[in-house]
Amino acid sequence: MPKSKLTTLERFWSHVSPEPNTGCWLWMAGEARGGYAKFKADGKTVVAHKWYWETRNGPVPGGLELDHLCRVRCCVNPIHLEAVTPLVNFQRGLRLGPAMIGRKAQNANLLTCSKGHPFSGISGRPGKKRQRFCKICRAEYQLRYRMNRSRATL
């Protein structure tokens, strides 16, 4: 006897566990990088909270992203999500206590690199992923790289 096929929505709900105290709908299946819920829908792996939000509300408007108001990344409750600009999402992360600050916000608050040197610039091209860097560590890395390349050609 063939197994009954579940619809995508039924499969989604089979991975959700409501948390009565906070109202979060916790995702009990796979997680993507960063702790966000991942889910297979229409042959593609998608972020579960975004998929369900778009199923109920339509596509996320251009230039906006979904912010977890509850700050629980594995929550898929659409009431806990709000479509905001990336800047607003980032700024909200800065205002939270240290245990709940997102990775981007934590890095933005750093004044020095992991070796204690001050950050001194921004690398990357406009429109691409941009990140801060330490000039001292970067110079040391480039020197090591050049030395290793010159040894390899001997």
ZIZI-V534059 format. One record per residue. N is the residue number from 0. RES is the residue in one letter. SS is DSSP state (@ for helix, = for strand, . for the rest). OMEGA is omega as a letter, one per 20 degrees, with the letter a starting at -180 (none if undefined). NEAR is the number of other C-alpha atoms within 12 Angstrom. Layout:
BEGIN
n->{N,N}
res->{RES,RES}
ss->{SS,SS}
omega->{OMEGA,OMEGA}
near->{NEAR,NEAR}
END
This chain:
BEGIN
n->{0,1,2,3,4,5,6,7,8,9,10,11,12,13,14,15,16,17,18,19,20,21,22,23,24,25,26,27,28,29,30,31,32,33,34,35,36,37,38,39,40,41,42,43,44,45,46,47,48,49,50,51,52,53,54,55,56,57,58,59,60,61,62,63,64,65,66,67,68,69,70,71,72,73,74,75,76,77,78,79,80,81,82,83,84,85,86,87,88,89,90,91,92,93,94,95,96,97,98,99,100,101,102,103,104,105,106,107,108,109,110,111,112,113,114,115,116,117,118,119,120,121,122,123,124,125,126,127,128,129,130,131,132,133,134,135,136,137,138,139,140,141,142,143,144,145,146,147,148,149,150,151,152,153}
res->{M,P,K,S,K,L,T,T,L,E,R,F,W,S,H,V,S,P,E,P,N,T,G,C,W,L,W,M,A,G,E,A,R,G,G,Y,A,K,F,K,A,D,G,K,T,V,V,A,H,K,W,Y,W,E,T,R,N,G,P,V,P,G,G,L,E,L,D,H,L,C,R,V,R,C,C,V,N,P,I,H,L,E,A,V,T,P,L,V,N,F,Q,R,G,L,R,L,G,P,A,M,I,G,R,K,A,Q,N,A,N,L,L,T,C,S,K,G,H,P,F,S,G,I,S,G,R,P,G,K,K,R,Q,R,F,C,K,I,C,R,A,E,Y,Q,L,R,Y,R,M,N,R,S,R,A,T,L}
ss->{.,.,.,.,.,.,.,@,@,@,@,@,@,@,.,=,=,=,.,.,.,.,.,.,=,=,=,.,.,.,=,.,@,@,@,.,=,=,=,=,=,.,.,=,=,=,=,@,@,@,@,@,@,@,@,@,@,.,.,.,.,.,.,=,=,=,=,=,.,.,.,.,.,.,=,.,.,@,@,@,=,=,=,=,=,@,@,@,@,@,@,@,@,@,.,.,.,@,@,@,.,.,@,@,@,@,@,@,@,.,.,=,.,.,.,.,.,=,.,.,=,=,=,.,.,.,.,.,.,.,=,=,=,.,@,@,@,@,@,@,@,@,@,@,@,@,@,@,@,@,@,@,@,.}
omega->{a,r,r,a,r,r,r,a,r,r,r,a,r,a,a,r,a,r,a,a,a,a,r,r,a,r,a,a,a,r,r,r,r,r,r,a,r,a,r,r,r,r,r,r,a,r,a,a,r,r,a,r,a,r,a,a,a,a,r,a,a,r,r,r,a,r,r,r,r,a,r,a,a,r,r,r,a,r,r,a,r,r,a,r,r,r,r,r,r,a,r,r,r,a,a,r,a,a,a,a,r,a,a,a,r,a,r,a,a,r,a,r,a,r,r,r,r,r,a,r,r,r,r,r,r,a,r,r,a,a,r,r,r,a,a,r,r,r,r,r,a,r,r,a,a,r,r,r,a,r,a,a,a,none}
near->{3,4,5,8,9,12,13,20,20,14,21,31,23,18,26,27,20,19,17,9,8,17,18,26,32,33,32,25,24,22,23,19,12,15,22,28,32,30,32,23,21,12,8,12,16,22,30,40,43,37,31,36,28,23,18,17,17,14,17,23,16,12,13,19,23,38,34,32,26,25,30,29,33,36,39,44,37,29,23,26,32,28,28,21,18,19,18,21,26,27,20,24,29,24,18,18,13,14,14,20,23,27,18,22,24,20,21,21,20,20,18,20,21,14,15,13,16,18,24,18,17,17,17,12,9,9,8,9,10,13,18,23,26,24,21,20,21,22,13,14,15,14,14,14,14,14,14,13,12,11,10,9,8,7}
END
